[in-house]
Amino acid sequence: MFGNKRAFTLIEVIISVIILSGVMLYVLKVHANTRDEIEYIAKQNSVTLQDSLFISNKVLFYNKEKKNAYDIIEDRFRIEKFNSKDILKNIKRDIVIPDAIVINQGDDESPLNVKFQEIIIKDRYTSDYFHFAIDRLK
């Protein structure tokens, strides 16, 4: 009566459950890591958008100083609303400007002077930007 029935044995079912459990644990771990990376990138992007307030030629004069966004952009924009001023004054960053790299190129008659300046803006997430200046010396 029970001799020719095809079915899984208890050992085969247990091994299948163990394999599926291992695969599911791996998938959940990958999902958690991916979610953490997505959250990190989203937060870094929002900070990078705020960092754009600090990118101007004026920032090159503030090496190793903590500045707020209002101090950097006040001479370029007329901001009359106190709410906007307060929001900009609360956005603060440490600014570090390493020594510039100057490369002289060109021929003897009209040499080029190329200056690379790194701008490091520090907050919870550090961002690096570069300022390039090309001058033709005569």
HUCOR-V928341 format. One line per field, one symbol per residue. ss: DSSP state (H for helix, E for strand, - for the rest). phi: phi as a letter, one per 40 degrees, with the letter a starting at -180 (. if undefined). psi: psi as a letter, one per 20 degrees, with the letter a starting at -180 (. if undefined). A space follows every 50 residues. Layout:
BEGIN
ss=???
phi=???
psi=???
END
This chain:
BEGIN
ss=---------HHHHHHHHHHHHHHHHHHHHHHHHHHHHHHHHHHHHHHHHH HHHH--HHHHH---EEEEHHHHH--------HHHHHHHHH-EEEEE---- EEEEEE----EEEEEEEEEEEE----EEEEEEEEEE--
phi=.bcbccaccccccccccccccccccccccccccccccccccccccccccc cccccacccccbcfbbbbccccbcccbcbbcccccccccccbacbbbcdc bbbbbhcccacbbbbbbcbbbbadbcbbbbbbbbbbcb
psi=gjgjpprqrhghggggggghggghggghgggggggghggghgghhhhhgh hhhiorhhhijlplqpqrhhhgjhihqoohphggggghhioqqppporqq pppprrrhhmqqopppppopopbhppqprppppppop.
END
